Amino acid sequence: VNELFNPNKILFLGGPEKKSGTIKLSIRCSRKYLEKNNAIGVNQIITKIKKELGGVGGGHKLAGGIRLSKPSYNLLKKRIDELI
């Protein structure tokens, strides 16, 4: 998926989940991203986000997902550069 946009960047897609009231994000990266970022993949980024902001999720090097509260999502938007 991320090869369609910019393979050098990580891709976050998602939106509000009505049933739970959380923000559901799908996160993707390319193999090229892994090569340029010391093999730090989506799973490690999700772990860091959960540690810093809370949330529930997981994945593997190339893809994963996380659910965040609205306040945590707003913090993620402000702190994204330090968390990825």
N, C-alpha and C positions, 0 to 999 in steps of 0.2 A: 504494500500500500504506500509506504513512504517514498518509494522510488518515483512515484507520480509527482510528488511535490519537490522536496529537497532532501536527497539522501544523506546530506551532511547534518541534518537537524532531526530532533525527535519530534514526533507528532502527537498532540493531545486532541482528542475528539470527544464530545459528549454533551451532556446537558442535564437538566433537572429530571429526576425520577419522581413522578407524582405520588406513587404509592408510599414510598419511604420518606419523601421530603428531602432526599439527599441529592448531591450532584454526582452523577455516574460518568466516569471518564474512561475512555479506551486510549491506551498509550502504545505507540508503535515506533520502531526505529529500523534502520536498514543495517545490513552487514557493513556497509561503508561507514556508517555512524560508529559502529563498534570499533572498527579499525582505527578511526581517528580519535577515539575517546578511551583508549586503553581497555577495551572490552567491557566497559561499564555499560551494562544493559538495562533494559526496562525494569527487570526484577529488582535490581539494586536501587534504582531511582524510586520505585514504589516503596521499598523498605525505608528509605530515607524520608520520604514524604510522610509515611505513617508514623515514624519516630518523632518527627518535628511537629506534625499537624494533626495526627490521629487518622482515623479512617480505616477502611477494611478493603483488602485487595491482595493481589499477587500476580504472578506471571512468570515469564522466562525472559531470556536475553532480548528477544525481538518483539515481544508483545505482552501486554498485561492490561489489567484494569483496576480501578480503585473507586470506592464510594467515599465521598467527603461530605461533612456538614456544610451548609452554606457559609458560615463564618470561616471554616477551614479552607474552603474553595477560594474565598476572597483573599485570604492570606497567601494561598498558593499563587494566585495571580500577581501579587505584589513581590513575592520572594522567589519566583520561578527560576531566575538566573542563578541563585545560590543553591537551589535544590537539584538542578540537573547538571 
